[in-house]
């Protein structure tokens, strides 16, 4: 992984290089750029694939409070650092929140969007108390008491195709103060649903039918609200991290979409 100072923050990223069209992957909450290893491997022969760690995760630091608008400026700043004028922005869950905001900030920089198990709104108020309790337990006692619950929400059931162990190892070493900052960013985010009509670039929406965090209905809201062409691909049995639980299906949809871009 390489690092760059972007907006006063050290950002960690990988870049396959090459002359192919740039595709930038932004990960979900509690994840990092490694979650896109299956997509990097599938796309690298044809595309320049960039994957980065957002503030508070992987090799990127969070030194103070931030919002997804700040993270959107981070990904745009990373494009500047790499000399990339325009790219396809692909994001899973909170990575989709970031990618939507980047498109709202700088439409001319966004060739297309790929939104994986994401949405444009805020958390369901009915779920907020449970998420807050999980976070408080993690901050007080570490991830061990809640990691199985959290992993099942993000990665799917323990007997599913995604191995929990590598993510448990990452979570065990995570800085709790940085996690607190990232959690507040997640829970306190604004709703950009009413601004979706400002986004006109082609968009691929990929959503797992077994997503335990964001229901498919919220992906349909995004599809209906966008001004540009938007395709919704459902991944049968896909978890919240459908790109990890069902990488082959997601990669096929990604490549078909990217190859068809005008």
ChimeraX attribute file (.defattr): number of C-alpha atoms within 10 A of each C-alpha:
attribute: neighborCount
match mode: 1-to-1
recipient: residues
	/A:1	13
	/A:2	10
	/A:3	16
	/A:4	16
	/A:5	14
	/A:6	17
	/A:7	13
	/A:8	9
	/A:9	17
	/A:10	19
	/A:11	26
	/A:12	24
	/A:13	22
	/A:14	18
	/A:15	18
	/A:16	17
	/A:17	14
	/A:18	13
	/A:19	9
	/A:20	14
	/A:21	17
	/A:22	24
	/A:23	25
	/A:24	25
	/A:25	29
	/A:26	31
	/A:27	26
	/A:28	26
	/A:29	19
	/A:30	19
	/A:31	22
	/A:32	24
	/A:33	23
	/A:34	16
	/A:35	19
	/A:36	23
	/A:37	13
	/A:38	16
	/A:39	22
	/A:40	24
	/A:41	12
	/A:42	18
	/A:43	18
	/A:44	18
	/A:45	12
	/A:46	15
	/A:47	19
	/A:48	19
	/A:49	25
	/A:50	25
	/A:51	26
	/A:52	28
	/A:53	27
	/A:54	32
	/A:55	28
	/A:56	26
	/A:57	26
	/A:58	21
	/A:59	18
	/A:60	21
	/A:61	17
	/A:62	20
	/A:63	14
	/A:64	12
	/A:65	13
	/A:66	16
	/A:67	18
	/A:68	25
	/A:69	19
	/A:70	17
	/A:71	23
	/A:72	24
	/A:73	20
	/A:74	24
	/A:75	23
	/A:76	24
	/A:77	17
	/A:78	23
	/A:79	18
	/A:80	13
	/A:81	12
	/A:82	13
	/A:83	9
	/A:84	14
	/A:85	13
	/A:86	19
	/A:87	21
	/A:88	22
	/A:89	27
	/A:90	26
	/A:91	26
	/A:92	29
	/A:93	24
	/A:94	26
	/A:95	27
	/A:96	27
	/A:97	28
	/A:98	29
	/A:99	32
	/A:100	30
	/A:101	23
	/A:102	24
	/A:103	23
	/A:104	20
	/A:105	15
	/A:106	13
	/A:107	17
	/A:108	13
	/A:109	17
	/A:110	24
	/A:111	21
	/A:112	26
	/A:113	26
	/A:114	28
	/A:115	27
	/A:116	29
	/A:117	33
	/A:118	29
	/A:119	28
	/A:120	25
	/A:121	16
	/A:122	16
	/A:123	18
	/A:124	10
	/A:125	8
	/A:126	8
	/A:127	10
	/A:128	13
	/A:129	11
	/A:130	11
	/A:131	15
	/A:132	14
	/A:133	12
	/A:134	17
	/A:135	21
	/A:136	13
	/A:137	15
	/A:138	19
	/A:139	15
	/A:140	9
	/A:141	11
	/A:142	18
	/A:143	21
	/A:144	13
	/A:145	12
	/A:146	15
	/A:147	18
	/A:148	15
	/A:149	15
	/A:150	16
	/A:151	20
	/A:152	20
	/A:153	18
	/A:154	23
	/A:155	26
	/A:156	26
	/A:157	17
	/A:158	13
	/A:159	9
	/A:160	12
	/A:161	13
	/A:162	20
	/A:163	16
	/A:164	18
	/A:165	10
	/A:166	9
	/A:167	18
	/A:168	16
	/A:169	11
	/A:170	14
	/A:171	21
	/A:172	13
	/A:173	10
	/A:174	17
	/A:175	15
	/A:176	18
	/A:177	14
	/A:178	18
	/A:179	21
	/A:180	18
	/A:181	18
	/A:182	24
	/A:183	18
	/A:184	15
	/A:185	20
	/A:186	18
	/A:187	13
	/A:188	13
	/A:189	18
	/A:190	16
	/A:191	13
	/A:192	17
	/A:193	16
	/A:194	12
	/A:195	15
	/A:196	21
	/A:197	15
	/A:198	14
	/A:199	21
	/A:200	19
	/A:201	19
	/A:202	21
	/A:203	26
	/A:204	22
	/A:205	25
	/A:206	26
	/A:207	33
	/A:208	25
	/A:209	19
	/A:210	20
	/A:211	24
	/A:212	19
	/A:213	18
	/A:214	22
	/A:215	17
	/A:216	20
	/A:217	11
	/A:218	16
	/A:219	23
	/A:220	16
	/A:221	15
	/A:222	24
	/A:223	20
	/A:224	16
	/A:225	18
	/A:226	20
	/A:227	17
	/A:228	17
	/A:229	14
	/A:230	21
	/A:231	16
	/A:232	19
	/A:233	18
	/A:234	20
	/A:235	22
	/A:236	14
	/A:237	15
	/A:238	25
	/A:239	29
	/A:240	29
	/A:241	30
	/A:242	29
	/A:243	26
	/A:244	22
	/A:245	22
	/A:246	19
	/A:247	19
	/A:248	15
	/A:249	17
	/A:250	23
	/A:251	18
	/A:252	12
	/A:253	18
	/A:254	21
	/A:255	15
	/A:256	10
	/A:257	16
	/A:258	20
	/A:259	9
	/A:260	8
	/A:261	10
	/A:262	6
